[in-house]
C-alpha cells in the first residue's frame, strides 16, 4: 500500500494506470446497471475521464 501511494505521489505509471483502469471499469458498470438513473447519467463522463486519464498516464515514467 505504501508503494502504491508513493507511486501516486511521484507520478509513476503503474499506480496511475490502475486508477484510470478502475475508473473505466466503474464507468462501464455504471452504464450497464438498470437501477440508479444518476449512475447511468454520469457513466459516460466517468468512462471518458478514465480513458483520457489513461492516455495521459501512459506517458508517465515507469
PDB file of N, CA, C and O in Angstrom:
ATOM      1  N   UNK A   1       0.825  -1.192   0.000  1.00  0.00           N
ATOM      2  CA  UNK A   1       0.000   0.000   0.000  1.00  0.00           C
ATOM      3  C   UNK A   1       0.871   1.258   0.000  1.00  0.00           C
ATOM      4  O   UNK A   1       0.551   2.253  -0.651  1.00  0.00           O
ATOM      5  N   UNK A   2       1.974   1.192   0.741  1.00  0.00           N
ATOM      6  CA  UNK A   2       2.879   2.343   0.788  1.00  0.00           C
ATOM      7  C   UNK A   2       3.496   2.593  -0.585  1.00  0.00           C
ATOM      8  O   UNK A   2       3.636   3.742  -1.005  1.00  0.00           O
ATOM      9  N   UNK A   3       3.867   1.510  -1.289  1.00  0.00           N
ATOM     10  CA  UNK A   3       4.443   1.653  -2.628  1.00  0.00           C
ATOM     11  C   UNK A   3       3.438   2.263  -3.597  1.00  0.00           C
ATOM     12  O   UNK A   3       3.795   3.081  -4.445  1.00  0.00           O
ATOM     13  N   UNK A   4       2.171   1.854  -3.462  1.00  0.00           N
ATOM     14  CA  UNK A   4       1.126   2.390  -4.333  1.00  0.00           C
ATOM     15  C   UNK A   4       0.967   3.891  -4.108  1.00  0.00           C
ATOM     16  O   UNK A   4       0.921   4.661  -5.067  1.00  0.00           O
ATOM     17  N   UNK A   5       0.885   4.306  -2.855  1.00  0.00           N
ATOM     18  CA  UNK A   5       0.705   5.728  -2.549  1.00  0.00           C
ATOM     19  C   UNK A   5       1.931   6.554  -2.918  1.00  0.00           C
ATOM     20  O   UNK A   5       1.799   7.686  -3.382  1.00  0.00           O
ATOM     21  N   UNK A   6       3.116   6.001  -2.715  1.00  0.00           N
ATOM     22  CA  UNK A   6       4.314   6.750  -3.106  1.00  0.00           C
ATOM     23  C   UNK A   6       4.419   6.828  -4.629  1.00  0.00           C
ATOM     24  O   UNK A   6       4.925   7.815  -5.163  1.00  0.00           O
ATOM     25  N   UNK A   7       3.947   5.798  -5.331  1.00  0.00           N
ATOM     26  CA  UNK A   7       3.914   5.844  -6.795  1.00  0.00           C
ATOM     27  C   UNK A   7       2.964   6.898  -7.308  1.00  0.00           C
ATOM     28  O   UNK A   7       3.237   7.555  -8.312  1.00  0.00           O
ATOM     29  N   UNK A   8       1.827   7.065  -6.610  1.00  0.00           N
ATOM     30  CA  UNK A   8       0.899   8.132  -6.991  1.00  0.00           C
ATOM     31  C   UNK A   8       1.526   9.493  -6.758  1.00  0.00           C
ATOM     32  O   UNK A   8       1.396  10.396  -7.585  1.00  0.00           O
ATOM     33  N   UNK A   9       2.206   9.638  -5.632  1.00  0.00           N
ATOM     34  CA  UNK A   9       2.800  10.928  -5.290  1.00  0.00           C
ATOM     35  C   UNK A   9       3.946  11.279  -6.238  1.00  0.00           C
ATOM     36  O   UNK A   9       4.153  12.454  -6.542  1.00  0.00           O
ATOM     37  N   UNK A  10       4.693  10.279  -6.710  1.00  0.00           N
ATOM     38  CA  UNK A  10       5.833  10.534  -7.594  1.00  0.00           C
ATOM     39  C   UNK A  10       5.454  10.449  -9.066  1.00  0.00           C
ATOM     40  O   UNK A  10       6.331  10.451  -9.929  1.00  0.00           O
ATOM     41  N   UNK A  11       4.175  10.376  -9.359  1.00  0.00           N
ATOM     42  CA  UNK A  11       3.660  10.323 -10.734  1.00  0.00           C
ATOM     43  C   UNK A  11       4.276   9.180 -11.532  1.00  0.00           C
ATOM     44  O   UNK A  11       4.826   9.393 -12.613  1.00  0.00           O
ATOM     45  N   UNK A  12       4.183   7.984 -11.002  1.00  0.00           N
ATOM     46  CA  UNK A  12       4.662   6.788 -11.696  1.00  0.00           C
ATOM     47  C   UNK A  12       3.520   6.168 -12.477  1.00  0.00           C
ATOM     48  O   UNK A  12       2.356   6.313 -12.102  1.00  0.00           O
ATOM     49  N   UNK A  13       3.843   5.484 -13.551  1.00  0.00           N
ATOM     50  CA  UNK A  13       2.843   4.964 -14.474  1.00  0.00           C
ATOM     51  C   UNK A  13       1.947   3.889 -13.864  1.00  0.00           C
ATOM     52  O   UNK A  13       0.727   3.945 -14.018  1.00  0.00           O
ATOM     53  N   UNK A  14       2.529   2.922 -13.179  1.00  0.00           N
ATOM     54  CA  UNK A  14       1.773   1.769 -12.700  1.00  0.00           C
ATOM     55  C   UNK A  14       0.567   2.099 -11.837  1.00  0.00           C
ATOM     56  O   UNK A  14      -0.546   1.680 -12.157  1.00  0.00           O
ATOM     57  N   UNK A  15       0.760   2.849 -10.740  1.00  0.00           N
ATOM     58  CA  UNK A  15      -0.395   3.168  -9.889  1.00  0.00           C
ATOM     59  C   UNK A  15      -1.446   4.030 -10.592  1.00  0.00           C
ATOM     60  O   UNK A  15      -2.644   3.833 -10.390  1.00  0.00           O
ATOM     61  N   UNK A  16      -1.009   4.976 -11.408  1.00  0.00           N
ATOM     62  CA  UNK A  16      -1.972   5.831 -12.089  1.00  0.00           C
ATOM     63  C   UNK A  16      -2.740   5.072 -13.171  1.00  0.00           C
ATOM     64  O   UNK A  16      -3.914   5.357 -13.409  1.00  0.00           O
ATOM     65  N   UNK A  17      -2.088   4.107 -13.828  1.00  0.00           N
ATOM     66  CA  UNK A  17      -2.813   3.278 -14.791  1.00  0.00           C
ATOM     67  C   UNK A  17      -3.862   2.429 -14.089  1.00  0.00           C
ATOM     68  O   UNK A  17      -4.937   2.189 -14.640  1.00  0.00           O
ATOM     69  N   UNK A  18      -3.559   1.971 -12.872  1.00  0.00           N
ATOM     70  CA  UNK A  18      -4.540   1.200 -12.116  1.00  0.00           C
ATOM     71  C   UNK A  18      -5.750   2.057 -11.768  1.00  0.00           C
ATOM     72  O   UNK A  18      -6.885   1.586 -11.846  1.00  0.00           O
ATOM     73  N   UNK A  19      -5.522   3.305 -11.386  1.00  0.00           N
ATOM     74  CA  UNK A  19      -6.639   4.210 -11.061  1.00  0.00           C
ATOM     75  C   UNK A  19      -7.459   4.497 -12.323  1.00  0.00           C
ATOM     76  O   UNK A  19      -8.689   4.481 -12.280  1.00  0.00           O
ATOM     77  N   UNK A  20      -6.787   4.756 -13.433  1.00  0.00           N
ATOM     78  CA  UNK A  20      -7.505   5.037 -14.686  1.00  0.00           C
ATOM     79  C   UNK A  20      -8.311   3.825 -15.138  1.00  0.00           C
ATOM     80  O   UNK A  20      -9.444   3.970 -15.597  1.00  0.00           O
ATOM     81  N   UNK A  21      -7.734   2.631 -15.010  1.00  0.00           N
ATOM     82  CA  UNK A  21      -8.458   1.412 -15.392  1.00  0.00           C
ATOM     83  C   UNK A  21      -9.660   1.182 -14.483  1.00  0.00           C
ATOM     84  O   UNK A  21     -10.710   0.730 -14.939  1.00  0.00           O
ATOM     85  N   UNK A  22      -9.506   1.489 -13.214  1.00  0.00           N
ATOM     86  CA  UNK A  22     -10.632   1.346 -12.281  1.00  0.00           C
ATOM     87  C   UNK A  22     -11.749   2.320 -12.646  1.00  0.00           C
ATOM     88  O   UNK A  22     -12.925   1.967 -12.565  1.00  0.00           O
ATOM     89  N   UNK A  23     -11.399   3.530 -13.044  1.00  0.00           N
ATOM     90  CA  UNK A  23     -12.425   4.492 -13.467  1.00  0.00           C
ATOM     91  C   UNK A  23     -13.147   4.016 -14.725  1.00  0.00           C
ATOM     92  O   UNK A  23     -14.366   4.153 -14.828  1.00  0.00           O
ATOM     93  N   UNK A  24     -12.416   3.469 -15.668  1.00  0.00           N
ATOM     94  CA  UNK A  24     -13.046   2.952 -16.886  1.00  0.00           C
ATOM     95  C   UNK A  24     -14.000   1.816 -16.534  1.00  0.00           C
ATOM     96  O   UNK A  24     -15.128   1.773 -17.025  1.00  0.00           O
ATOM     97  N   UNK A  25     -13.547   0.896 -15.683  1.00  0.00           N
ATOM     98  CA  UNK A  25     -14.403  -0.213 -15.256  1.00  0.00           C
ATOM     99  C   UNK A  25     -15.630   0.261 -14.503  1.00  0.00           C
ATOM    100  O   UNK A  25     -16.728  -0.252 -14.714  1.00  0.00           O
ATOM    101  N   UNK A  26     -15.450   1.241 -13.622  1.00  0.00           N
ATOM    102  CA  UNK A  26     -16.585   1.791 -12.874  1.00  0.00           C
ATOM    103  C   UNK A  26     -17.594   2.436 -13.818  1.00  0.00           C
ATOM    104  O   UNK A  26     -18.802   2.281 -13.640  1.00  0.00           O
ATOM    105  N   UNK A  27     -17.098   3.158 -14.819  1.00  0.00           N
ATOM    106  CA  UNK A  27     -18.000   3.789 -15.790  1.00  0.00           C
ATOM    107  C   UNK A  27     -18.800   2.766 -16.580  1.00  0.00           C
ATOM    108  O   UNK A  27     -19.981   2.978 -16.855  1.00  0.00           O
ATOM    109  N   UNK A  28     -18.172   1.671 -16.942  1.00  0.00           N
ATOM    110  CA  UNK A  28     -18.890   0.617 -17.685  1.00  0.00           C
ATOM    111  C   UNK A  28     -19.946  -0.032 -16.803  1.00  0.00           C
ATOM    112  O   UNK A  28     -21.058  -0.295 -17.259  1.00  0.00           O
ATOM    113  N   UNK A  29     -19.610  -0.292 -15.551  1.00  0.00           N
ATOM    114  CA  UNK A  29     -20.591  -0.872 -14.624  1.00  0.00           C
ATOM    115  C   UNK A  29     -21.746   0.099 -14.416  1.00  0.00           C
ATOM    116  O   UNK A  29     -22.908  -0.308 -14.390  1.00  0.00           O
ATOM    117  N   UNK A  30     -21.429   1.376 -14.268  1.00  0.00           N
ATOM    118  CA  UNK A  30     -22.495   2.377 -14.115  1.00  0.00           C
ATOM    119  C   UNK A  30     -23.393   2.417 -15.349  1.00  0.00           C
ATOM    120  O   UNK A  30     -24.599   2.634 -15.229  1.00  0.00           O
ATOM    121  N   UNK A  31     -22.828   2.214 -16.509  1.00  0.00           N
ATOM    122  CA  UNK A  31     -23.596   2.240 -17.753  1.00  0.00           C
ATOM    123  C   UNK A  31     -24.528   1.038 -17.862  1.00  0.00           C
ATOM    124  O   UNK A  31     -25.627   1.161 -18.403  1.00  0.00           O
ATOM    125  N   UNK A  32     -24.110  -0.118 -17.359  1.00  0.00           N
ATOM    126  CA  UNK A  32     -24.871  -1.349 -17.549  1.00  0.00           C
ATOM    127  C   UNK A  32     -25.912  -1.619 -16.468  1.00  0.00           C
ATOM    128  O   UNK A  32     -26.779  -2.473 -16.653  1.00  0.00           O
ATOM    129  N   UNK A  33     -25.845  -0.913 -15.352  1.00  0.00           N
ATOM    130  CA  UNK A  33     -26.806  -1.196 -14.283  1.00  0.00           C
ATOM    131  C   UNK A  33     -28.147  -0.527 -14.598  1.00  0.00           C
ATOM    132  O   UNK A  33     -28.166   0.583 -15.130  1.00  0.00           O
ATOM    133  N   UNK A  34     -29.261  -1.179 -14.280  1.00  0.00           N
ATOM    134  CA  UNK A  34     -30.569  -0.632 -14.641  1.00  0.00           C
ATOM    135  C   UNK A  34     -31.327   0.038 -13.489  1.00  0.00           C
ATOM    136  O   UNK A  34     -32.504   0.362 -13.650  1.00  0.00           O
ATOM    137  N   UNK A  35     -30.693   0.254 -12.338  1.00  0.00           N
ATOM    138  CA  UNK A  35     -31.440   0.654 -11.156  1.00  0.00           C
ATOM    139  C   UNK A  35     -31.328   2.134 -10.803  1.00  0.00           C
ATOM    140  O   UNK A  35     -32.331   2.754 -10.452  1.00  0.00           O
ATOM    141  N   UNK A  36     -30.152   2.703 -10.886  1.00  0.00           N
ATOM    142  CA  UNK A  36     -29.925   4.078 -10.426  1.00  0.00           C
ATOM    143  C   UNK A  36     -29.709   4.973 -11.643  1.00  0.00           C
ATOM    144  O   UNK A  36     -28.708   4.844 -12.347  1.00  0.00           O
ATOM    145  N   UNK A  37     -30.638   5.865 -11.882  1.00  0.00           N
ATOM    146  CA  UNK A  37     -30.568   6.723 -13.058  1.00  0.00           C
ATOM    147  C   UNK A  37     -29.408   7.714 -12.975  1.00  0.00           C
ATOM    148  O   UNK A  37     -28.820   8.058 -14.000  1.00  0.00           O
ATOM    149  N   UNK A  38     -29.075   8.172 -11.786  1.00  0.00           N
ATOM    150  CA  UNK A  38     -27.955   9.116 -11.634  1.00  0.00           C
ATOM    151  C   UNK A  38     -26.646   8.457 -12.043  1.00  0.00           C
ATOM    152  O   UNK A  38     -25.818   9.088 -12.701  1.00  0.00           O
ATOM    153  N   UNK A  39     -26.445   7.205 -11.666  1.00  0.00           N
ATOM    154  CA  UNK A  39     -25.235   6.488 -12.063  1.00  0.00           C
ATOM    155  C   UNK A  39     -25.184   6.340 -13.579  1.00  0.00           C
ATOM    156  O   UNK A  39     -24.126   6.511 -14.185  1.00  0.00           O
ATOM    157  N   UNK A  40     -26.304   6.029 -14.183  1.00  0.00           N
ATOM    158  CA  UNK A  40     -26.358   5.913 -15.644  1.00  0.00           C
ATOM    159  C   UNK A  40     -26.053   7.259 -16.305  1.00  0.00           C
ATOM    160  O   UNK A  40     -25.382   7.309 -17.336  1.00  0.00           O
ATOM    161  N   UNK A  41     -26.543   8.335 -15.716  1.00  0.00           N
ATOM    162  CA  UNK A  41     -26.342   9.667 -16.277  1.00  0.00           C
ATOM    163  C   UNK A  41     -24.863  10.044 -16.311  1.00  0.00           C
ATOM    164  O   UNK A  41     -24.396  10.619 -17.294  1.00  0.00           O
ATOM    165  N   UNK A  42     -24.131   9.730 -15.259  1.00  0.00           N
ATOM    166  CA  UNK A  42     -22.725  10.112 -15.170  1.00  0.00           C
ATOM    167  C   UNK A  42     -21.766   9.040 -15.684  1.00  0.00           C
ATOM    168  O   UNK A  42     -20.552   9.223 -15.604  1.00  0.00           O
ATOM    169  N   UNK A  43     -22.270   7.952 -16.198  1.00  0.00           N
ATOM    170  CA  UNK A  43     -21.397   6.858 -16.627  1.00  0.00           C
ATOM    171  C   UNK A  43     -20.495   7.258 -17.787  1.00  0.00           C
ATOM    172  O   UNK A  43     -19.323   6.884 -17.813  1.00  0.00           O
ATOM    173  N   UNK A  44     -21.019   8.007 -18.739  1.00  0.00           N
ATOM    174  CA  UNK A  44     -20.198   8.414 -19.877  1.00  0.00           C
ATOM    175  C   UNK A  44     -19.063   9.329 -19.434  1.00  0.00           C
ATOM    176  O   UNK A  44     -17.936   9.191 -19.909  1.00  0.00           O
ATOM    177  N   UNK A  45     -19.348  10.255 -18.534  1.00  0.00           N
ATOM    178  CA  UNK A  45     -18.323  11.183 -18.051  1.00  0.00           C
ATOM    179  C   UNK A  45     -17.229  10.433 -17.298  1.00  0.00           C
ATOM    180  O   UNK A  45     -16.046  10.735 -17.458  1.00  0.00           O
ATOM    181  N   UNK A  46     -17.615   9.459 -16.479  1.00  0.00           N
ATOM    182  CA  UNK A  46     -16.638   8.677 -15.727  1.00  0.00           C
ATOM    183  C   UNK A  46     -15.777   7.847 -16.675  1.00  0.00           C
ATOM    184  O   UNK A  46     -14.560   7.782 -16.507  1.00  0.00           O
ATOM    185  N   UNK A  47     -16.390   7.220 -17.657  1.00  0.00           N
ATOM    186  CA  UNK A  47     -15.644   6.424 -18.629  1.00  0.00           C
ATOM    187  C   UNK A  47     -14.711   7.305 -19.457  1.00  0.00           C
ATOM    188  O   UNK A  47     -13.563   6.934 -19.697  1.00  0.00           O
ATOM    189  N   UNK A  48     -15.183   8.442 -19.886  1.00  0.00           N
ATOM    190  CA  UNK A  48     -14.365   9.368 -20.662  1.00  0.00           C
ATOM    191  C   UNK A  48     -13.200   9.898 -19.834  1.00  0.00           C
ATOM    192  O   UNK A  48     -12.084  10.007 -20.342  1.00  0.00           O
ATOM    193  N   UNK A  49     -13.439  10.227 -18.576  1.00  0.00           N
ATOM    194  CA  UNK A  49     -12.376  10.693 -17.690  1.00  0.00           C
ATOM    195  C   UNK A  49     -11.301   9.625 -17.518  1.00  0.00           C
ATOM    196  O   UNK A  49     -10.108   9.923 -17.577  1.00  0.00           O
ATOM    197  N   UNK A  50     -11.722   8.388 -17.307  1.00  0.00           N
ATOM    198  CA  UNK A  50     -10.771   7.297 -17.171  1.00  0.00           C
ATOM    199  C   UNK A  50      -9.971   7.072 -18.436  1.00  0.00           C
ATOM    200  O   UNK A  50      -8.775   6.790 -18.366  1.00  0.00           O
ATOM    201  N   UNK A  51     -10.604   7.190 -19.591  1.00  0.00           N
ATOM    202  CA  UNK A  51      -9.918   6.987 -20.862  1.00  0.00           C
ATOM    203  C   UNK A  51      -8.889   8.081 -21.120  1.00  0.00           C
ATOM    204  O   UNK A  51      -7.755   7.789 -21.497  1.00  0.00           O
ATOM    205  N   UNK A  52      -9.274   9.328 -20.921  1.00  0.00           N
ATOM    206  CA  UNK A  52      -8.341  10.444 -21.112  1.00  0.00           C
ATOM    207  C   UNK A  52      -7.207  10.360 -20.104  1.00  0.00           C
ATOM    208  O   UNK A  52      -6.051  10.622 -20.434  1.00  0.00           O
ATOM    209  N   UNK A  53      -7.542   9.998 -18.885  1.00  0.00           N
ATOM    210  CA  UNK A  53      -6.523   9.841 -17.848  1.00  0.00           C
ATOM    211  C   UNK A  53      -5.528   8.746 -18.236  1.00  0.00           C
ATOM    212  O   UNK A  53      -4.322   8.904 -18.042  1.00  0.00           O
ATOM    213  N   UNK A  54      -6.026   7.649 -18.779  1.00  0.00           N
ATOM    214  CA  UNK A  54      -5.148   6.557 -19.203  1.00  0.00           C
ATOM    215  C   UNK A  54      -4.222   7.010 -20.335  1.00  0.00           C
ATOM    216  O   UNK A  54      -3.046   6.647 -20.355  1.00  0.00           O
ATOM    217  N   UNK A  55      -4.743   7.793 -21.267  1.00  0.00           N
ATOM    218  CA  UNK A  55      -3.909   8.296 -22.354  1.00  0.00           C
ATOM    219  C   UNK A  55      -2.795   9.197 -21.834  1.00  0.00           C
ATOM    220  O   UNK A  55      -1.660   9.115 -22.303  1.00  0.00           O
ATOM    221  N   UNK A  56      -3.110  10.046 -20.880  1.00  0.00           N
ATOM    222  CA  UNK A  56      -2.108  10.946 -20.311  1.00  0.00           C
ATOM    223  C   UNK A  56      -1.088  10.182 -19.488  1.00  0.00           C
ATOM    224  O   UNK A  56       0.114  10.427 -19.590  1.00  0.00           O
ATOM    225  N   UNK A  57      -1.573   9.250 -18.666  1.00  0.00           N
ATOM    226  CA  UNK A  57      -0.719   8.498 -17.758  1.00  0.00           C
ATOM    227  C   UNK A  57       0.237   7.578 -18.522  1.00  0.00           C
ATOM    228  O   UNK A  57       1.321   7.267 -18.030  1.00  0.00           O
ATOM    229  N   UNK A  58      -0.151   7.154 -19.692  1.00  0.00           N
ATOM    230  CA  UNK A  58       0.720   6.253 -20.454  1.00  0.00           C
ATOM    231  C   UNK A  58       2.038   6.940 -20.856  1.00  0.00           C
ATOM    232  O   UNK A  58       2.965   6.267 -21.307  1.00  0.00           O
ATOM    233  N   UNK A  59       2.127   8.240 -20.701  1.00  0.00           N
ATOM    234  CA  UNK A  59       3.367   8.962 -20.985  1.00  0.00           C
ATOM    235  C   UNK A  59       4.203   9.207 -19.739  1.00  0.00           C
ATOM    236  O   UNK A  59       5.288   9.780 -19.834  1.00  0.00           O
ATOM    237  N   UNK A  60       3.727   8.789 -18.578  1.00  0.00           N
ATOM    238  CA  UNK A  60       4.495   8.934 -17.332  1.00  0.00           C
ATOM    239  C   UNK A  60       5.660   7.968 -17.337  1.00  0.00           C
ATOM    240  O   UNK A  60       5.609   6.952 -18.029  1.00  0.00           O
ATOM    241  N   UNK A  61       6.708   8.257 -16.585  1.00  0.00           N
ATOM    242  CA  UNK A  61       7.832   7.318 -16.492  1.00  0.00           C
ATOM    243  C   UNK A  61       7.460   6.087 -15.698  1.00  0.00           C
ATOM    244  O   UNK A  61       6.552   6.132 -14.867  1.00  0.00           O
ATOM    245  N   UNK A  62       8.156   4.982 -15.946  1.00  0.00           N
ATOM    246  CA  UNK A  62       7.919   3.740 -15.213  1.00  0.00           C
ATOM    247  C   UNK A  62       8.342   3.990 -13.827  1.00  0.00           C
ATOM    248  O   UNK A  62       8.250   3.098 -12.983  1.00  0.00           O
TER     249      UNK A  62
END
